[in-house]
């Protein structure tokens, strides 16, 4: 199959794939883990450029304490106020920021957008990261500047891998780290390594990781949770150079995921192979800064049934997806005065997707032809923006920007497995789809305005407004199958329902107002408290309408429904609260700190006057951290309320509230760290509110239940720096 549909696009792909530049920052060759607790600082200087002061930043040290219990980056982020996650595979949860899910959140990995490559969204952007090798993650839950990206209406998640290291002038450097872990629940294990060899001008770094797990056990008497196994390997090689004309980096990598069960999907991932080539160039001139990134990624994705869902001895149901993505991002930062900075930029992102389901020998339904689900679809987006940041007197900062994103989409004709009586619904749907015009063009204008004001010593105020627009994705517009089996294969919601696309979808248009007041105490007992209310209204929100009940071979309703994507109207509002307090600081360096967070939100479909799907109920957490010399300890309580507001259209299940207790400790000596953790100390039985329906268990037992949460697990980690 060809990657692009025209010679111009093929030439552009070769140009983008062959160009590679990247930024580098010199960092110390070796630094032993600090044992002192971090200062309470709500406006860290380490935040990336143009990031709002109220953003939350998770550092490598934070991840070292949390990745012991999870290999799922989105699951780790769900501990932050305002962030939750749709349940999915063991490394593929979908992040939700203030009620808006994965596709509506701006997710960038080293500044690059990674496309989903699956009708069930089994390989979302964060599945291409590993908490073992991520350097830092910045999360923006409120209004964000337009310079952080377009084609989104929610928050932002910015993932950074480690910056290349360089030696001191005239010297060479060899440095790195290795780590490994084990989790008793699921017999999960893995490891990671990073090795750098560098001079003062050139740096070469290898990063690699591996993680795997069998099915985990639910808490209490919930037993084995089927279709929760996974395995994944990532490798990356980075070549960086400091020159007289700027900082350059070329990075290439591969991922192989030979299996990943999905407890709330009808299918499993039986193979995912992806490789990428990125480049970046940065330079600093007297008139401003230049940042150019180019990227290319190729993904080959396979779905079928793992053993818990019947396996593939009889052929199963193979589903294949191929995706190629390429693009560039150009950013200019122009300090026009001591007060004012102008940022302008442009980005191009091209996505090509082919989705086809080979016939199964001997099957009357799945043959004799290949089911063409999406035929060489493309989605091209050209974005441009301008932004003005001003640092006024008396602690006032403003950021105002405007952005335009042009989105072009098209796809070829499709075909069903056949035209027999059992395939008639799909045959008729294919004929109607092929007779329609598939080309679509959206011109999306967005804007944002943010104010940050340190009103008094120890008090900071943040206020933001944004109008942002997102165009439908390929499956929302182009999924066409009307047969029960075909529509059941579409959807990333974990509800077991079938989904049908809609060629007439309009882009979503969201207006958001968010604010925050932060109190910072100093003196003998430093503390902070942040209270952040917010409201979002979405016109043409892409939700669903019911087409009918899904029935079995006897014509009886199964409890599942067939749905079609449709534009509706919705609003979201809520409140996030977080804070810290230093409990004590001893003269010998011992210190203790308590932190807490809580979130509440309300999402409503205004067209139907029903709750929106997968809205997180009230949840809160309290944690106690202690450090003394090389020893540290951590205790955490997480509480989640009953989920009683559910979407009746999707037959969303209610879930009971629960409380979890986690304990952990670690010791660091000369760069070597040993960590021990007990997650879900009391082996509490619970169902995560956004976990979806346990379809893996349904196929094996005939009993439908919400996906159970993980039971007690004893986790160990060991790492060393050199």
C-alpha positions as CSV (number, residue, x, y, z in Angstrom):
1,X,0.0,0.0,0.0
2,X,1.2,3.5,-0.7
3,X,1.8,5.9,2.1
4,X,0.4,8.9,0.4
5,X,-2.2,9.3,-2.3
6,X,-0.4,12.0,-4.5
7,X,3.2,12.5,-5.7
8,X,3.3,15.8,-3.8
9,X,2.4,14.2,-0.5
10,X,4.9,11.4,-1.2
11,X,7.7,13.9,-1.8
12,X,6.7,15.9,1.3
13,X,6.9,12.7,3.3
14,X,10.4,11.9,2.1
15,X,11.5,15.4,2.8
16,X,10.1,15.4,6.3
17,X,11.5,11.9,7.1
18,X,14.9,12.9,5.8
19,X,15.3,16.1,7.8
20,X,16.1,15.9,11.5
21,X,17.0,18.5,14.1
22,X,16.5,18.8,17.8
23,X,17.3,20.8,20.9
24,X,19.7,19.8,23.6
25,X,20.3,21.1,27.0
26,X,23.6,20.3,28.8
27,X,22.9,18.6,32.1
28,X,25.1,17.3,34.9
29,X,26.6,13.9,34.2
30,X,25.6,12.5,37.6
31,X,23.4,13.6,40.4
32,X,22.5,11.5,43.4
33,X,18.8,11.5,44.2
34,X,18.0,14.2,46.7
35,X,16.4,13.0,49.9
36,X,15.0,16.3,51.0
37,X,11.3,17.0,50.2
38,X,10.8,19.4,47.3
39,X,9.8,23.0,48.1
40,X,6.2,24.0,47.8
41,X,6.3,26.0,44.6
42,X,3.2,26.5,42.5
43,X,5.0,28.5,39.7
44,X,8.0,26.3,39.0
45,X,10.7,27.8,36.7
46,X,11.0,24.4,35.2
47,X,7.7,24.7,33.3
48,X,8.1,24.7,29.5
49,X,7.9,28.0,27.6
50,X,4.4,29.5,27.2
51,X,2.9,27.1,29.8
52,X,0.5,28.8,32.3
53,X,1.9,29.3,35.8
54,X,-0.8,27.1,37.3
55,X,0.2,24.0,35.3
56,X,1.2,20.8,37.2
57,X,4.6,19.3,36.6
58,X,5.5,15.7,37.4
59,X,9.3,15.2,37.6
60,X,11.5,12.2,37.2
61,X,11.7,11.8,41.0
62,X,7.9,11.8,41.2
63,X,7.7,9.1,38.5
64,X,10.3,7.0,40.3
65,X,7.9,6.8,43.3
66,X,4.8,6.1,41.2
67,X,5.9,3.9,38.2
68,X,6.6,1.0,40.7
69,X,2.9,0.3,40.6
70,X,1.9,1.1,37.1
71,X,3.3,1.0,33.5
72,X,0.4,3.1,32.3
73,X,1.3,6.8,32.0
74,X,-2.3,7.9,31.9
75,X,-3.1,5.9,35.0
76,X,-0.3,7.8,36.9
77,X,-1.6,11.2,35.7
78,X,-5.1,10.3,37.0
79,X,-3.8,11.0,40.5
80,X,-3.8,14.8,39.7
81,X,-6.9,16.9,40.6
82,X,-9.0,17.3,37.5
83,X,-7.5,14.3,35.7
84,X,-9.0,10.8,35.4
85,X,-8.7,8.0,32.9
86,X,-10.9,5.7,30.7
87,X,-10.0,2.1,31.5
88,X,-8.5,0.2,28.6
89,X,-5.5,-2.1,28.3
90,X,-2.7,-2.3,30.8
91,X,-0.6,0.4,29.2
92,X,-3.3,2.2,27.2
93,X,-5.7,4.1,29.4
94,X,-7.2,7.2,27.9
95,X,-6.6,10.4,29.9
96,X,-9.6,12.6,30.7
97,X,-9.1,16.3,31.8
98,X,-12.1,18.0,33.4
99,X,-14.5,15.6,31.7
100,X,-13.1,15.8,28.2
101,X,-11.5,12.6,27.0
102,X,-8.3,11.6,25.1
103,X,-9.2,12.9,21.6
104,X,-10.2,16.3,23.0
105,X,-7.0,16.8,25.0
106,X,-3.8,18.2,23.5
107,X,-1.3,15.4,24.0
108,X,2.3,16.1,22.8
109,X,5.4,13.9,23.2
110,X,8.5,16.0,22.9
111,X,6.3,18.6,21.1
112,X,4.9,16.1,18.6
113,X,1.4,14.8,18.1
114,X,1.0,11.0,17.9
115,X,-2.1,9.7,16.1
116,X,-4.4,7.0,17.3
117,X,-4.2,4.0,14.9
118,X,-7.1,1.8,15.8
119,X,-10.9,1.8,15.6
120,X,-10.9,1.0,19.4
121,X,-8.1,3.5,20.2
122,X,-5.9,0.7,21.6
123,X,-2.7,2.6,20.9
124,X,-3.4,6.1,22.1
125,X,-0.5,8.6,22.3
126,X,0.5,7.9,25.9
127,X,0.8,4.2,25.1
128,X,4.0,5.1,23.2
129,X,5.5,6.4,26.5
130,X,6.9,4.4,29.4
131,X,6.9,5.9,32.9
132,X,10.3,4.3,33.4
133,X,11.9,6.5,30.7
134,X,9.9,9.7,30.7
135,X,11.8,12.7,32.1
136,X,8.9,15.0,33.0
137,X,5.2,15.6,32.3
138,X,3.4,18.9,32.4
139,X,-0.4,18.9,32.7
140,X,-2.6,22.0,32.0
141,X,-6.1,21.4,33.2
142,X,-7.4,24.9,32.7
143,X,-7.2,27.4,29.8
144,X,-4.0,27.0,27.8
145,X,-2.4,29.4,25.3
146,X,-3.0,28.8,21.6
147,X,0.7,28.2,21.1
148,X,0.4,24.8,22.9
149,X,-1.5,23.4,20.0
150,X,-4.7,23.3,18.0
151,X,-7.6,20.9,17.1
152,X,-8.4,20.4,20.8
153,X,-10.9,21.7,23.2
154,X,-9.6,20.3,26.5
155,X,-6.5,20.6,28.6
156,X,-2.9,19.7,27.6
157,X,-0.5,16.9,28.5
158,X,3.1,17.6,27.5
159,X,5.4,14.6,27.8
160,X,9.2,15.1,27.7
161,X,11.9,12.5,27.3
162,X,15.3,13.2,28.8
163,X,17.4,15.9,27.3
164,X,20.8,14.8,25.9
165,X,23.8,15.1,28.2
166,X,27.1,16.7,27.2
167,X,30.6,16.5,28.8
168,X,32.5,19.4,30.1
169,X,34.8,21.1,27.6
170,X,37.7,18.9,26.5
171,X,36.3,15.8,28.3
172,X,34.3,12.7,27.5
173,X,31.3,11.4,29.4
174,X,29.8,8.0,29.8
175,X,26.7,8.0,32.1
176,X,23.4,6.3,32.4
177,X,20.9,4.5,34.6
178,X,19.2,1.1,34.8
179,X,16.1,0.0,36.6
180,X,13.8,-3.0,37.1
181,X,10.6,-3.7,38.9
182,X,8.3,-6.6,40.0
183,X,4.6,-6.6,40.8
184,X,3.0,-9.6,42.5
185,X,-0.5,-9.0,41.3
186,X,-0.4,-10.2,37.7
187,X,3.2,-11.3,38.0
188,X,4.3,-8.1,36.2
189,X,7.9,-7.3,35.6
190,X,10.1,-5.1,33.4
191,X,13.1,-2.9,33.3
192,X,14.7,0.1,31.6
193,X,18.1,1.3,30.6
194,X,19.6,4.6,29.4
195,X,23.2,5.0,28.4
196,X,24.9,8.2,27.1
197,X,28.3,8.6,25.5
198,X,29.2,12.2,24.8
199,X,31.9,14.8,24.2
200,X,31.3,18.5,24.8
201,X,29.9,18.8,21.3
202,X,28.3,15.4,20.4
203,X,26.0,13.2,22.4
204,X,24.7,9.7,21.7
205,X,22.0,8.2,23.9
206,X,20.2,4.9,24.0
207,X,16.9,4.5,25.9
208,X,15.0,1.2,26.2
209,X,12.3,-0.3,28.3
210,X,10.3,-3.5,28.6
211,X,7.2,-4.3,30.6
212,X,4.8,-7.2,30.8
213,X,2.1,-8.7,33.0
214,X,-0.4,-11.6,33.1
215,X,-4.0,-11.1,34.0
216,X,-4.4,-9.3,37.4
217,X,-6.7,-10.3,40.3
218,X,-9.4,-8.0,41.4
219,X,-9.7,-7.0,45.1
220,X,-11.7,-9.1,47.6
221,X,-13.6,-11.9,45.9
222,X,-13.5,-10.4,42.4
223,X,-11.1,-13.1,41.2
224,X,-9.1,-13.0,38.0
225,X,-9.9,-10.1,35.6
226,X,-9.7,-11.6,32.1
227,X,-8.1,-9.8,29.2
228,X,-5.7,-7.7,31.3
229,X,-2.4,-9.2,30.2
230,X,0.1,-7.1,28.2
231,X,3.7,-6.9,26.9
232,X,5.6,-4.0,25.3
233,X,9.1,-3.0,24.3
234,X,10.4,0.4,23.4
235,X,13.8,1.5,22.0
236,X,15.1,4.9,21.0
237,X,18.4,6.3,19.9
238,X,19.2,10.0,20.0
239,X,22.1,11.8,18.3
240,X,22.6,15.4,19.4
241,X,25.1,18.1,18.5
242,X,26.0,21.6,19.8
243,X,27.2,23.7,16.9
244,X,27.8,27.3,16.1
245,X,24.5,27.5,14.3
246,X,22.3,26.0,17.0
247,X,21.4,22.8,18.8
248,X,20.5,19.8,16.7
249,X,18.9,16.4,17.6
250,X,17.9,13.4,15.5
251,X,15.9,10.7,17.3
252,X,14.6,7.4,16.0
253,X,12.8,4.7,17.8
254,X,10.7,1.6,17.5
255,X,7.9,0.0,19.6
256,X,6.7,-3.6,19.6
257,X,3.7,-4.6,21.6
258,X,3.0,-8.3,20.8
259,X,-0.1,-8.6,23.0
260,X,-2.4,-6.4,25.1
261,X,-5.7,-7.6,26.4
262,X,-8.6,-5.1,26.7
263,X,-11.1,-6.2,29.3
264,X,-13.7,-3.7,28.2
265,X,-13.4,-4.2,24.4
266,X,-14.6,-7.0,22.2
267,X,-11.2,-7.3,20.6
268,X,-7.6,-7.5,21.8
269,X,-4.4,-6.1,20.4
270,X,-2.4,-9.0,19.0
271,X,0.5,-6.9,17.6
272,X,1.5,-3.2,17.3
273,X,4.7,-2.2,15.5
274,X,5.6,1.4,15.2
275,X,8.7,3.3,14.3
276,X,9.5,7.0,14.2
277,X,12.1,9.5,13.1
278,X,12.0,13.0,14.6
279,X,14.3,16.0,14.3
280,X,14.6,19.4,16.0
281,X,16.7,22.5,15.6
282,X,16.9,25.4,18.0
283,X,18.8,28.6,17.8
284,X,18.8,31.9,19.7
285,X,19.4,35.1,17.8
286,X,19.5,38.7,18.9
287,X,16.0,39.3,17.5
288,X,14.4,36.1,18.9
289,X,14.4,32.3,19.2
290,X,13.7,29.7,16.5
291,X,12.4,26.2,17.2
292,X,11.8,23.8,14.2
293,X,10.6,20.2,14.6
294,X,9.9,17.7,11.9
295,X,8.6,14.2,12.4
296,X,7.5,10.9,10.7
297,X,5.8,7.9,12.3
298,X,4.7,4.5,10.8
299,X,2.4,2.2,12.7
300,X,1.2,-1.3,11.8
301,X,-1.6,-2.4,14.1
302,X,-3.3,-5.8,14.5
303,X,-6.4,-6.9,16.4
304,X,-7.9,-10.3,17.1
305,X,-8.8,-12.4,20.1
306,X,-6.4,-13.4,22.8
307,X,-7.0,-16.7,24.7
308,X,-9.6,-15.2,27.1
309,X,-11.9,-14.3,24.3
310,X,-11.5,-17.5,22.3
311,X,-8.1,-17.2,20.6
312,X,-7.5,-17.6,16.9
313,X,-7.5,-21.3,16.3
314,X,-10.6,-20.9,14.0
315,X,-9.2,-17.7,12.5
316,X,-10.9,-15.4,15.0
317,X,-11.6,-12.0,13.5
318,X,-8.4,-10.3,12.2
319,X,-8.6,-6.5,11.9
320,X,-5.6,-4.6,10.5
321,X,-4.8,-0.9,10.6
322,X,-1.9,1.0,9.0
323,X,-1.2,4.6,9.8
324,X,1.5,7.0,8.5
325,X,1.9,10.5,10.0
326,X,4.3,13.3,9.1
327,X,4.6,17.0,9.7
328,X,6.5,20.0,11.0
329,X,6.2,22.6,13.8
330,X,7.8,26.0,13.5
331,X,7.9,28.4,16.5
332,X,9.3,31.9,16.7
333,X,9.6,33.8,20.0
334,X,10.2,37.5,19.5
335,X,11.0,39.7,22.6
336,X,10.0,43.0,21.2
337,X,10.6,44.9,24.4
338,X,11.5,44.2,28.1
339,X,7.7,43.8,28.7
340,X,6.4,42.2,25.6
341,X,7.0,38.9,23.8
342,X,5.4,37.9,20.5
343,X,5.1,34.3,19.6
344,X,4.1,33.1,16.1
345,X,4.1,29.7,14.7
346,X,2.9,27.2,12.0
347,X,2.4,23.5,12.0
348,X,1.4,20.9,9.5
349,X,0.2,17.4,10.5
350,X,-0.7,14.8,7.9
351,X,-2.3,11.5,8.9
352,X,-3.0,8.6,6.5
353,X,-5.0,5.6,7.7
354,X,-6.0,2.3,6.1
355,X,-8.3,-0.1,8.1
356,X,-9.2,-3.5,6.6
357,X,-10.4,-6.8,8.0
358,X,-9.2,-9.9,6.1
359,X,-11.8,-12.7,5.4
360,X,-11.9,-15.7,7.6
361,X,-12.0,-19.1,5.9
362,X,-15.1,-21.1,6.4
363,X,-17.1,-18.2,7.9
364,X,-20.4,-17.2,6.3
365,X,-20.3,-13.8,7.9
366,X,-16.7,-12.8,7.6
367,X,-16.1,-13.5,3.9
368,X,-15.5,-14.0,1.1
369,X,-14.1,-10.5,0.6
370,X,-11.9,-8.2,2.7
371,X,-14.0,-5.8,4.8
372,X,-12.7,-2.4,3.9
373,X,-13.5,-0.3,7.0
374,X,-11.5,2.8,6.1
375,X,-9.9,3.1,2.6
376,X,-6.8,5.2,2.6
377,X,-8.3,8.1,4.5
378,X,-6.3,11.2,5.1
379,X,-6.6,14.0,7.6
380,X,-4.4,17.0,7.0
381,X,-4.2,20.0,9.4
382,X,-2.4,23.3,8.8
383,X,-2.3,25.5,11.9
384,X,-1.0,29.1,12.4
385,X,-1.1,31.3,15.4
386,X,0.0,34.6,16.9
387,X,0.4,35.2,20.7
388,X,1.3,38.2,22.8
389,X,2.6,37.8,26.3
390,X,3.1,40.9,28.5
391,X,4.7,41.2,31.9
392,X,3.1,44.2,33.4
393,X,4.2,45.9,36.6
394,X,3.1,44.7,40.0
395,X,3.1,41.0,39.3
396,X,0.6,41.0,36.4
397,X,1.2,38.8,33.4
398,X,-1.2,38.5,30.4
399,X,-1.2,36.1,27.4
400,X,-3.5,36.7,24.5
401,X,-3.5,34.7,21.3
402,X,-5.5,33.8,18.1
403,X,-5.2,30.6,16.0
404,X,-6.5,29.1,12.8
405,X,-6.5,25.4,11.9
406,X,-7.5,24.3,8.4
407,X,-8.5,20.6,8.4
408,X,-8.9,18.6,5.2
409,X,-10.3,15.1,5.3
410,X,-11.2,12.5,2.6
411,X,-11.4,8.7,2.1
412,X,-12.0,6.2,-0.6
413,X,-14.9,3.8,-1.2
414,X,-15.5,0.9,1.1
415,X,-16.8,-2.7,0.9
416,X,-18.5,-5.3,3.2
417,X,-17.4,-8.9,3.6
418,X,-20.1,-9.9,1.1
419,X,-23.6,-9.3,-0.1
420,X,-25.4,-12.3,1.4
421,X,-28.4,-12.0,3.6
422,X,-26.3,-12.1,6.8
423,X,-24.3,-9.1,5.4
424,X,-27.2,-7.1,3.9
425,X,-27.1,-4.3,6.5
426,X,-23.4,-3.7,5.8
427,X,-23.9,-4.0,2.0
428,X,-26.6,-1.4,2.0
429,X,-24.6,0.9,4.2
430,X,-21.5,0.5,2.0
431,X,-23.6,1.4,-1.1
432,X,-24.9,4.5,0.6
433,X,-21.5,5.6,1.9
434,X,-19.9,5.1,-1.5
435,X,-22.6,7.2,-3.2
436,X,-21.8,10.1,-0.9
437,X,-19.1,12.8,-1.1
438,X,-16.4,12.0,1.5
439,X,-14.3,15.2,1.2
440,X,-14.6,17.6,4.1
441,X,-12.9,20.9,4.9
442,X,-13.1,22.8,8.2
443,X,-11.7,26.2,8.9
444,X,-11.4,26.4,12.7
445,X,-10.7,29.7,14.6
446,X,-9.6,29.6,18.2
447,X,-8.5,32.2,20.8
448,X,-7.4,32.4,24.4
449,X,-6.7,35.0,27.0
450,X,-5.0,34.4,30.3
451,X,-4.2,36.6,33.3
452,X,-1.8,35.8,36.1
453,X,-1.6,38.2,39.1
454,X,0.3,38.0,42.3
455,X,-2.1,40.2,44.2
456,X,-0.4,40.1,47.5
457,X,2.6,38.4,49.1
458,X,1.5,34.8,49.2
459,X,-1.6,35.2,47.0
460,X,-1.8,34.4,43.2
461,X,-4.8,34.8,41.0
462,X,-5.3,33.1,37.6
463,X,-8.1,33.7,35.1
464,X,-8.5,32.4,31.6
465,X,-11.0,32.3,28.7
466,X,-10.7,30.2,25.6
467,X,-12.7,29.5,22.5
468,X,-11.3,26.3,20.9
469,X,-12.5,24.1,18.1
470,X,-11.9,20.4,17.2
471,X,-12.8,18.7,14.0
472,X,-14.1,15.1,14.1
473,X,-11.5,12.3,13.8
474,X,-11.4,9.7,11.0
475,X,-13.6,7.2,12.7
476,X,-16.2,9.7,13.9
477,X,-16.8,10.8,10.3
478,X,-16.0,7.7,8.3
479,X,-17.0,4.5,10.2
480,X,-20.0,3.3,8.1
481,X,-20.9,-0.4,9.1
482,X,-24.5,-0.9,10.1
483,X,-24.4,-4.6,10.9
484,X,-24.2,-5.5,14.5
485,X,-20.7,-7.1,14.3
486,X,-19.2,-4.3,12.2
487,X,-20.5,-1.5,14.5
488,X,-19.4,-3.4,17.6
489,X,-15.8,-3.2,16.3
490,X,-15.9,0.6,16.4
491,X,-15.6,2.6,19.7
492,X,-13.1,3.4,22.4
493,X,-15.6,3.8,25.2
494,X,-15.4,0.4,26.9
495,X,-19.2,0.0,27.0
496,X,-19.8,-3.0,24.6
497,X,-22.0,-0.9,22.3
498,X,-21.7,-0.5,18.5
499,X,-20.8,2.8,16.9
500,X,-21.5,4.3,13.4
501,X,-19.8,7.3,12.0
502,X,-21.5,10.4,10.5
503,X,-20.4,12.2,7.4
504,X,-22.4,15.3,8.5
505,X,-20.6,16.0,11.8
506,X,-19.6,19.6,12.4
507,X,-16.5,20.5,14.5
508,X,-16.9,20.9,18.2
509,X,-16.8,24.5,19.5
510,X,-16.0,25.0,23.2
511,X,-16.0,28.1,25.3
512,X,-14.1,27.7,28.6
513,X,-13.7,30.0,31.6
514,X,-11.3,28.8,34.3
515,X,-9.9,30.5,37.4
516,X,-7.7,29.7,40.4
517,X,-6.7,31.4,43.6
518,X,-3.5,30.1,45.2
519,X,-2.5,30.9,48.8
520,X,1.2,30.3,49.7
521,X,2.3,30.4,53.3
522,X,5.9,30.6,54.4
523,X,7.7,30.9,57.7
524,X,8.2,27.9,59.9
525,X,5.4,25.9,58.4
526,X,5.3,26.4,54.6
527,X,2.0,25.5,53.0
528,X,-0.1,26.1,49.8
529,X,-3.8,25.9,48.9
530,X,-5.2,26.1,45.4
531,X,-8.9,26.5,44.6
532,X,-9.8,26.2,40.9
533,X,-13.4,26.5,39.6
534,X,-14.1,26.1,35.9
535,X,-16.9,26.0,33.3
536,X,-17.0,24.7,29.7
537,X,-19.8,24.9,27.2
538,X,-19.5,22.9,24.0
539,X,-21.7,23.6,20.9
540,X,-21.9,20.7,18.4
541,X,-20.4,18.3,21.1
542,X,-19.9,15.0,19.4
543,X,-22.0,12.6,21.4
544,X,-24.3,9.8,20.2
545,X,-27.9,9.1,19.3
546,X,-29.5,5.6,19.6
547,X,-30.1,3.7,16.4
548,X,-31.6,0.6,18.0
549,X,-31.1,-2.3,20.4
550,X,-28.5,-5.0,19.6
551,X,-30.2,-8.3,19.3
552,X,-29.0,-11.9,19.4
553,X,-29.6,-14.6,16.9
554,X,-33.0,-15.3,18.5
555,X,-34.0,-11.6,18.1
556,X,-33.8,-10.9,21.8
557,X,-32.2,-7.7,23.1
558,X,-28.7,-8.3,24.5
559,X,-28.6,-5.2,26.7
560,X,-26.2,-3.4,24.3
561,X,-27.2,-0.8,21.8
562,X,-26.1,0.6,18.4
563,X,-25.3,4.3,18.4
564,X,-24.4,6.9,15.8
565,X,-22.1,9.9,16.4
566,X,-24.1,13.1,16.4
567,X,-23.6,16.8,17.2
568,X,-25.3,17.7,20.5
569,X,-24.9,20.5,23.1
570,X,-23.2,20.0,26.4
571,X,-21.7,21.8,29.3
572,X,-19.2,20.9,32.1
573,X,-18.4,22.6,35.3
574,X,-16.5,21.7,38.4
575,X,-14.0,22.5,41.1
576,X,-10.5,21.3,41.8
577,X,-8.7,21.8,45.1
578,X,-5.1,20.9,46.0
579,X,-2.6,21.8,48.6
580,X,0.5,21.0,50.7
581,X,1.7,21.6,54.2
582,X,5.1,21.0,55.7
583,X,4.6,19.1,58.9
584,X,8.1,19.5,60.2
585,X,11.7,20.1,59.1
586,X,14.3,18.6,61.5
587,X,17.8,20.0,62.0
588,X,19.2,16.7,60.8
589,X,17.5,17.1,57.4
590,X,14.5,14.9,58.2
591,X,11.3,16.3,56.8
592,X,7.6,15.4,56.5
593,X,4.9,16.9,54.3
594,X,1.2,16.3,53.8
595,X,-0.4,16.9,50.4
596,X,-4.1,16.6,49.3
597,X,-6.3,17.0,46.3
598,X,-10.0,16.8,45.5
599,X,-12.1,17.1,42.3
600,X,-15.8,17.4,41.6
601,X,-17.4,17.9,38.1
602,X,-20.8,17.8,36.5
603,X,-21.2,17.0,32.8
604,X,-24.6,17.3,31.1
605,X,-26.0,16.6,27.6
606,X,-28.2,19.6,27.2
607,X,-30.0,18.2,24.1
608,X,-31.3,15.1,26.0
609,X,-31.0,16.5,29.5
610,X,-29.0,13.4,30.6
611,X,-25.6,13.0,32.2
612,X,-22.7,12.7,29.8
613,X,-20.8,9.4,29.6
614,X,-17.9,8.6,31.8
615,X,-17.9,11.6,34.1
616,X,-15.8,11.0,37.2
617,X,-17.6,11.3,40.5
618,X,-16.2,13.3,43.5
619,X,-12.8,11.9,44.4
620,X,-10.1,13.0,46.9
621,X,-6.7,11.9,48.1
622,X,-4.4,12.6,51.1
623,X,-0.7,11.7,51.1
624,X,2.0,11.8,53.7
625,X,5.7,11.9,52.6
626,X,8.7,11.6,54.9
627,X,12.4,11.8,54.1
628,X,15.5,11.4,56.2
629,X,19.0,11.1,54.7
630,X,18.7,8.3,52.1
631,X,15.4,7.0,53.4
632,X,11.9,8.1,52.3
633,X,8.4,6.8,53.0
634,X,5.0,7.4,51.5
635,X,1.4,6.8,52.6
636,X,-1.7,7.6,50.6
637,X,-5.4,7.3,50.9
638,X,-7.6,7.6,47.8
639,X,-11.4,7.9,48.1
640,X,-14.0,7.9,45.3
641,X,-17.7,8.5,45.7
642,X,-20.6,6.4,44.3
643,X,-21.1,7.0,40.6
644,X,-24.9,7.5,40.3
645,X,-25.0,10.0,37.4
646,X,-24.7,7.7,34.3
647,X,-25.5,8.0,30.6
648,X,-28.8,6.1,29.9
649,X,-28.3,6.1,26.2
650,X,-25.1,4.0,26.5
651,X,-26.5,1.9,29.3
652,X,-23.6,3.0,31.5
653,X,-23.3,1.0,34.8
654,X,-23.4,2.6,38.2
655,X,-20.4,2.0,40.5
656,X,-20.1,2.0,44.3
657,X,-17.7,4.3,46.2
658,X,-14.5,3.0,47.7
659,X,-11.3,3.9,49.6
660,X,-7.8,2.6,48.8
661,X,-4.7,2.7,51.0
662,X,-1.2,2.6,49.5
663,X,2.1,2.4,51.4
664,X,5.6,2.7,50.1
665,X,9.2,3.2,51.2
666,X,12.6,3.4,49.6
667,X,16.3,3.8,50.4
668,X,19.0,5.5,48.2
669,X,22.7,4.9,48.7
670,X,25.4,6.1,46.2
671,X,23.0,6.3,43.3
672,X,21.3,2.9,44.0
673,X,17.7,3.0,45.1
674,X,15.5,0.1,46.4
675,X,11.8,0.7,46.6
676,X,9.0,-1.4,48.2
677,X,5.3,-0.7,47.9
678,X,2.0,-2.3,48.9
679,X,-0.8,-1.1,46.7
680,X,-4.4,-1.5,47.8
681,X,-3.2,-2.5,51.2
682,X,-6.6,-4.0,52.4
683,X,-7.3,-5.8,49.1
684,X,-10.5,-3.7,48.6
685,X,-12.9,-4.9,46.0
686,X,-14.0,-2.0,43.8
687,X,-14.9,-1.0,40.2
688,X,-13.2,2.2,38.8
689,X,-16.0,4.6,37.7
690,X,-14.5,4.9,34.2
691,X,-13.5,1.3,33.8
692,X,-16.3,0.2,31.5
693,X,-18.0,-3.2,31.1
694,X,-15.9,-6.4,31.7
695,X,-16.4,-7.9,28.2
696,X,-13.5,-10.3,28.7
697,X,-15.3,-11.8,31.7
698,X,-18.6,-11.8,29.9
699,X,-17.4,-14.0,27.0
700,X,-15.9,-16.5,29.4
701,X,-18.6,-16.6,32.1
702,X,-21.8,-15.1,30.6
703,X,-21.9,-12.6,33.5
704,X,-21.6,-8.9,32.8
705,X,-20.1,-6.7,35.4
706,X,-18.1,-3.5,35.5
707,X,-14.3,-4.1,35.2
708,X,-13.0,-4.8,38.7
709,X,-10.1,-2.8,40.0
710,X,-6.7,-4.3,40.8
711,X,-6.4,-6.0,44.2
712,X,-3.5,-5.9,46.6
713,X,-0.1,-6.0,45.0
714,X,3.4,-6.1,46.5
715,X,5.7,-4.1,44.3
716,X,9.5,-3.9,44.2
717,X,11.8,-1.6,42.3
718,X,15.6,-1.3,42.0
719,X,17.5,1.4,40.1
720,X,21.1,2.5,39.8
721,X,22.8,5.6,38.3
722,X,26.3,5.6,37.0
